[in-house]
Amino acid sequence: MDGAAMRIAGLFVVVGLALSGCTGSSPDPEVTASSTGNSTGDSTPAVSASPSPSVPTKPERPDAMERDDAKGAAAAAEYFIELYPYVMATGDTEEFEAMSHRACGFCDDALEQAKRIEEGGWVYTGGGSTLSLTQAYERDELTGIYPLDVEISQESSQISEIGGPQLDSVESKVFDRRIEMGLRSGEWVVVTVTPIPEADR
């Protein structure tokens, strides 16, 4: 694997772990990534990937996001998670960024990763993500934050060169997280995405 491919593989591990890491600063020990790059030493040509896939459809913004209560917070969190693979595949970060609070480390990491994928000219596929609410908590009177415990299912994902071979992949994963939602100028923002504290499990 040449230097460029090694840099891509390193990036991809971070991308694949982004949803399952608390802020992106450290990987989730339960998540595994497997390299599918050409690692053989013979002269057999690398198998090229299929033609560039179509651009994924942007998820539809739910009407419930107009609510300013726990149901609105849950709808916004679900929409945000569903946006993740669209952002990675298209580089269209405008709405994702608008929903990201400055304190959200996961949000910053995801935006940076999307930028690097776009600048590298790579193709991100898969990674479809869905969210199921498992517990909604009362609004914190001091901060105005709605804490939500959720289960996230993330499909396997890949990074490839345009019209070229697959460089790396991450397996599908189901994990739980606490997402804290707040309102900024009447719009929902993601404040944090963190592991659920052991005391609350």
C-alpha positions in Angstrom: 0.0 0.0 0.0 1.5 3.4 -1.0 1.6 6.5 1.2 -1.6 7.9 -0.2 -3.5 4.7 0.4 -2.1 4.5 3.9 -3.4 8.0 4.7 -6.8 7.1 3.3 -7.0 4.0 5.4 -6.1 5.9 8.5 -8.7 8.5 7.8 -11.3 5.8 7.1 -10.9 4.1 10.5 -11.7 7.5 12.1 -14.7 8.0 9.8 -16.0 4.6 10.5 -15.7 5.1 14.2 -17.1 8.6 14.4 -20.6 7.7 15.3 -19.5 5.2 17.9 -16.9 7.3 19.5 -17.9 9.7 22.3 -16.4 12.8 20.7 -14.1 11.4 18.1 -11.1 11.8 20.4 -10.8 8.1 21.1 -12.1 5.1 19.3 -14.7 2.8 20.7 -12.9 -0.4 21.8 -15.9 -2.6 20.6 -15.8 -1.4 17.0 -13.6 -3.2 14.6 -12.5 -2.2 11.1 -11.1 -4.5 8.5 -8.9 -3.5 5.6 -9.9 -4.7 2.2 -7.1 -3.0 0.2 -4.9 -5.0 -2.1 -2.3 -6.5 0.3 -1.1 -9.4 -1.8 2.5 -9.5 -3.0 1.9 -11.0 -6.4 1.4 -9.2 -9.7 -2.3 -9.9 -10.0 -4.1 -6.6 -10.9 -6.2 -5.1 -8.2 -9.9 -5.6 -8.7 -11.6 -2.3 -9.5 -14.7 -1.2 -7.7 -18.0 -0.8 -9.4 -18.8 2.5 -11.2 -19.3 5.5 -8.9 -22.6 5.0 -7.0 -25.4 7.4 -7.2 -25.6 10.2 -4.6 -27.6 9.2 -1.6 -30.9 10.9 -1.0 -31.0 13.5 1.7 -33.3 12.4 4.5 -36.6 14.3 4.9 -36.7 16.7 7.8 -39.5 15.5 10.1 -42.4 17.9 11.0 -41.9 17.0 14.7 -38.7 19.0 14.7 -40.9 22.1 14.9 -41.9 21.1 18.4 -39.9 22.6 21.3 -40.4 19.7 23.7 -38.8 16.2 24.2 -40.6 14.8 21.1 -39.1 17.6 19.1 -35.7 16.9 20.5 -35.9 13.2 19.7 -37.0 14.0 16.1 -34.1 16.3 15.6 -31.6 13.8 17.0 -33.0 11.1 14.7 -32.7 13.5 11.7 -29.2 14.5 12.6 -28.0 10.8 12.8 -29.7 10.0 9.5 -27.9 13.0 7.9 -24.5 11.5 8.7 -23.9 9.2 5.7 -25.4 11.8 3.3 -22.9 14.4 4.6 -20.0 11.9 4.3 -21.0 10.9 0.7 -21.8 14.4 -0.7 -19.7 16.9 1.3 -22.9 18.9 1.8 -22.4 19.9 5.4 -24.5 23.1 5.6 -27.4 21.7 7.6 -25.3 19.3 9.7 -23.1 22.2 10.6 -26.1 24.4 11.5 -27.3 21.7 13.9 -23.9 21.3 15.6 -23.3 23.1 18.8 -19.8 24.5 19.3 -19.3 22.1 22.3 -20.1 19.0 20.2 -16.7 17.2 19.6 -18.4 14.5 17.5 -19.9 17.1 15.3 -16.6 18.8 14.7 -14.9 15.5 13.9 -17.6 14.5 11.5 -17.5 17.8 9.7 -13.7 17.6 9.4 -13.9 14.1 8.1 -16.4 15.0 5.4 -14.2 17.9 4.3 -11.1 15.6 4.1 -13.1 13.0 2.0 -14.2 15.6 -0.4 -10.8 17.2 -0.7 -9.2 13.8 -1.2 -11.6 13.0 -4.1 -12.6 9.8 -2.4 -16.0 8.0 -2.5 -17.9 7.2 0.7 -20.6 4.6 0.4 -22.9 2.8 2.9 -23.0 3.9 6.5 -26.8 4.2 6.6 -27.7 5.1 10.1 -31.0 4.9 12.1 -31.8 5.9 15.6 -34.3 4.4 18.1 -35.2 6.4 21.3 -34.8 4.3 24.4 -35.2 6.9 27.1 -36.1 10.6 27.1 -35.3 12.7 30.2 -36.9 15.9 31.6 -35.5 19.1 30.3 -32.6 20.5 32.4 -33.9 23.7 33.9 -30.4 25.3 34.2 -29.1 24.5 30.7 -32.3 23.9 28.8 -30.9 20.7 27.4 -33.0 17.6 26.7 -30.9 14.4 27.4 -31.9 11.4 25.2 -30.7 7.8 25.4 -30.7 6.2 22.0 -29.7 3.0 20.1 -28.0 3.7 16.8 -27.7 1.2 14.0 -25.0 1.9 11.4 -24.6 -0.1 8.3 -21.2 -1.1 7.0 -19.4 1.6 5.0 -16.6 1.9 2.5 -14.1 4.4 1.1 -12.9 3.9 -2.5 -11.1 5.9 -5.1 -13.3 7.3 -7.8 -13.6 4.6 -10.4 -10.9 2.6 -8.6 -10.5 -0.1 -5.9 -12.1 -0.1 -2.5 -9.5 1.2 0.0 -11.0 0.2 3.3 -14.2 -0.7 5.1 -15.9 -0.7 8.5 -18.4 -3.3 9.6 -22.0 -2.6 10.6 -22.5 -1.8 14.3 -25.3 -1.3 16.8 -24.5 0.8 19.9 -26.2 3.1 22.4 -25.4 6.7 23.1 -26.7 9.7 25.0 -27.4 12.7 22.8 -28.0 16.0 24.4 -30.2 18.4 22.4 -30.7 22.1 22.9 -32.5 25.0 21.2 -30.6 27.9 19.6 -32.6 30.7 18.2 -35.6 28.3 18.1 -33.7 25.6 16.2 -32.5 22.3 17.5 -28.7 21.7 17.9 -26.7 18.7 19.1 -24.7 19.6 22.2 -23.0 16.3 22.8 -22.9 12.7 21.7 -21.5 10.5 24.5 -21.6 7.0 25.9 -24.4 6.4 28.4 -23.1 6.6 32.0 -22.9 3.2 33.6 -25.1 4.4 36.5 -28.0 5.0 34.0 -27.8 1.7 32.2 
